[in-house]
Amino acid sequence: MLEESAEPRALRGAHLTSLMREDLELFGVVELEERIELLRTEIGRTEAQLTRKRAGREAADALFKLNKD
């Protein structure tokens, strides 16, 4: 059976890099406002994930610190 070749995965952050290169001059006021709202939502999602990761790291650090004593 022949397998289809998998397409290469985009590098992490590639979509963000692509967004940063877009010519904003081509967007209207409403489109720019919508873009800003979407970016703010993504920032909130990213900050929430960062908080979860830090909490997990702190819990792991605390656990290993207890085992050293």
C-alpha positions, 0 to 999 in steps of 0.5 A: 500500500502506498503512503501519501507523503506528509506535508512538512509542518510549519515551524512554530511561530511561522504564522505569527511571522507571516502576520507581522509581514502583512501590509497593513496599508491594505486593511480598512479601519474595521478590519484593523479593529477586528485584527486588534481584537483577535490579537488581544484574544490571542495574547490572553490565551497565550498569557493563560498558557504561560501562567499554567506552565509556570504553575506546573514548573513551580509545583515540580520545583517544590516537589523536587526541593522537598525530596532534597531535604 
